[in-house]
Amino acid sequence: MFVDALKSWTPPYAYMTAMSTSPYISEVSQKEFAARVLEKSREVPVLVDFWAQWCRPCHMLIPTLAKLAGAYAGKFLLAKVNPDNERELATTYGIRSLPTVKIFRNGEVVDEFMGVQPESAIRQIVDRHVSRESDTMVEAALLAHREGKTKEATELLQKAVDTDPDNDRAKSNLQRSISSSHALTTQKSC
């Protein structure tokens, strides 16, 4: 009886509307999974949210995932899979509890989490997998550093930190670059 009551529960209309109008969120079936998840994950990370209509924690997670999908504006895609309708996918990916979110990159599961998580925790997980403009700058800086262009490397790293103050990799490399520049400057003046 309790499960029947849960199955008849419907989420607030606003959340469902946000999901249905976002270009970054889609319902995915077994038939579409290869193209819309595995292939797309070669371009951007795809978060696959395994959820069910009767699952209240799933409906608690949906607004956060929808908000992040909009905020990241295409840096990742959100695919929703209902294991009640897509049992083969649930079996293939070992879904044992709901909600479960699996992150696909290059056709493979690279990360996952289960249950309702705070937005900050989900952001940390997503940030490990999305490409950021500042990461491109860090890569260019590391290349410049390997080529002996220390000043150029430091400038690129500073730009990366200015652009994305939350990029810890850029900050730590900037500190190292500044330290090595000081060491070189100190050595030259001795």
C-alpha positions in Angstrom: 0.0 0.0 0.0 2.8 2.4 0.9 4.6 1.7 -2.4 1.3 2.3 -4.3 1.0 5.7 -2.6 4.5 6.5 -3.6 3.9 5.5 -7.1 0.9 7.9 -7.4 2.9 10.8 -6.0 3.9 13.4 -8.6 6.6 15.9 -8.2 6.0 19.7 -8.3 5.1 20.9 -11.8 7.9 23.5 -11.9 10.6 20.8 -11.7 9.1 18.7 -14.5 8.7 21.8 -16.7 12.4 22.8 -16.2 13.4 19.3 -17.1 11.3 19.1 -20.3 12.4 22.5 -21.6 16.2 22.3 -21.1 18.3 21.4 -24.1 20.8 19.7 -21.7 18.4 17.2 -20.1 16.7 14.3 -21.8 14.9 11.0 -21.1 16.9 8.2 -22.6 15.7 4.6 -23.5 17.8 1.5 -24.2 17.3 2.1 -27.9 18.9 5.6 -27.7 21.5 5.0 -25.0 24.4 4.3 -27.3 23.9 7.5 -29.3 22.8 9.8 -26.6 25.0 8.7 -23.8 28.0 6.6 -25.0 28.7 8.6 -28.2 27.9 12.0 -26.7 30.2 11.3 -23.8 33.1 11.5 -26.2 32.3 15.2 -26.6 31.2 16.2 -23.0 30.5 14.3 -19.8 27.1 12.7 -19.6 25.5 12.3 -16.2 23.0 9.4 -16.2 20.4 9.8 -13.5 18.7 6.4 -12.8 15.5 7.4 -11.1 11.9 6.3 -10.7 8.5 8.1 -10.5 7.8 6.5 -7.1 11.2 7.4 -5.6 10.9 10.5 -3.4 14.7 10.9 -3.0 14.9 10.9 -6.8 12.6 13.8 -6.9 14.6 15.6 -4.3 17.7 15.2 -6.5 16.1 16.2 -9.8 15.9 20.0 -9.1 19.6 20.1 -8.1 20.7 18.2 -11.2 18.4 20.4 -13.4 19.8 23.5 -11.9 23.4 22.4 -12.5 22.7 21.3 -16.0 21.4 24.8 -16.7 24.3 26.5 -14.9 26.9 24.5 -16.7 25.2 25.3 -20.0 26.2 22.3 -22.0 29.5 21.5 -20.4 27.7 18.3 -19.4 24.5 16.6 -20.4 22.0 15.0 -18.1 20.3 11.8 -19.3 17.4 10.4 -17.2 16.8 6.7 -17.2 13.9 5.1 -15.5 15.0 1.5 -14.5 11.3 0.5 -14.1 11.0 0.9 -17.9 14.7 0.2 -18.9 15.5 -2.9 -16.8 18.3 -4.0 -19.2 20.2 -0.7 -18.7 19.7 -1.0 -14.9 21.1 -4.5 -15.0 24.0 -3.6 -17.3 25.1 -0.8 -15.0 24.5 -2.6 -11.7 21.8 -0.3 -10.4 20.8 -1.5 -6.9 19.4 1.7 -5.3 17.8 4.9 -6.5 18.7 7.5 -7.2 22.1 6.5 -8.7 24.0 8.9 -11.0 26.7 7.5 -13.2 29.1 9.8 -15.1 30.1 8.7 -18.6 33.2 10.0 -20.4 34.5 8.5 -23.6 31.9 5.8 -23.5 32.8 4.6 -20.0 31.6 5.1 -16.5 34.2 7.3 -14.8 32.4 8.3 -11.6 29.2 7.8 -9.8 27.2 8.7 -6.6 24.1 7.3 -5.0 21.4 9.0 -3.0 20.6 12.7 -2.6 23.8 14.8 -2.4 24.2 18.5 -1.6 24.7 20.8 -4.6 28.3 21.5 -3.5 29.2 17.8 -3.5 27.7 17.3 -6.9 29.5 20.3 -8.3 32.8 18.9 -7.0 32.1 15.6 -8.8 31.1 17.3 -12.0 34.1 19.6 -12.0 36.4 16.6 -12.0 35.1 15.7 -15.4 34.0 18.9 -17.3 36.5 20.8 -19.5 37.1 24.3 -18.3 38.6 27.2 -20.3 41.1 27.6 -17.4 42.3 24.0 -17.8 43.2 24.7 -21.5 45.2 27.7 -20.2 47.0 25.5 -17.7 47.9 23.0 -20.4 49.3 25.8 -22.6 51.2 27.1 -19.6 52.7 23.7 -18.8 53.8 23.4 -22.5 55.4 26.9 -22.3 57.2 25.9 -19.1 58.6 22.8 -20.7 59.8 24.9 -23.6 61.6 27.2 -21.1 59.2 30.1 -21.5 58.8 30.7 -17.8 57.4 34.2 -18.0 54.8 33.2 -20.6 53.8 30.2 -18.4 53.4 32.4 -15.4 51.2 34.8 -17.3 49.0 32.1 -18.7 48.6 30.6 -15.2 47.7 34.0 -13.7 45.1 34.4 -16.5 43.7 31.0 -15.7 43.4 31.8 -12.0 41.9 35.2 -12.8 39.3 33.5 -15.1 38.6 30.6 -12.7 39.6 31.3 -9.1 38.2 27.8 -8.1 40.7 25.9 -10.3 43.1 24.5 -7.7 45.3 23.0 -10.4 45.9 26.5 -11.9 46.5 28.0 -8.5 49.1 25.4 -7.4 50.9 25.6 -10.7 51.0 29.4 -10.5 52.5 29.2 -7.0 55.1 26.7 -8.3 55.9 28.9 -11.3 56.3 32.0 -9.2 58.5 30.1 -6.7 60.7 28.8 -9.5 60.9 32.3 -11.0 62.0 33.7 -7.7 64.5 30.9 -7.3 65.9 31.7 -10.7 66.0 35.4 -10.0 67.6 34.9 -6.7 70.2 32.6 -8.2 71.1 35.1 -10.9 71.6 38.0 -8.4 73.9 36.0 -6.2 
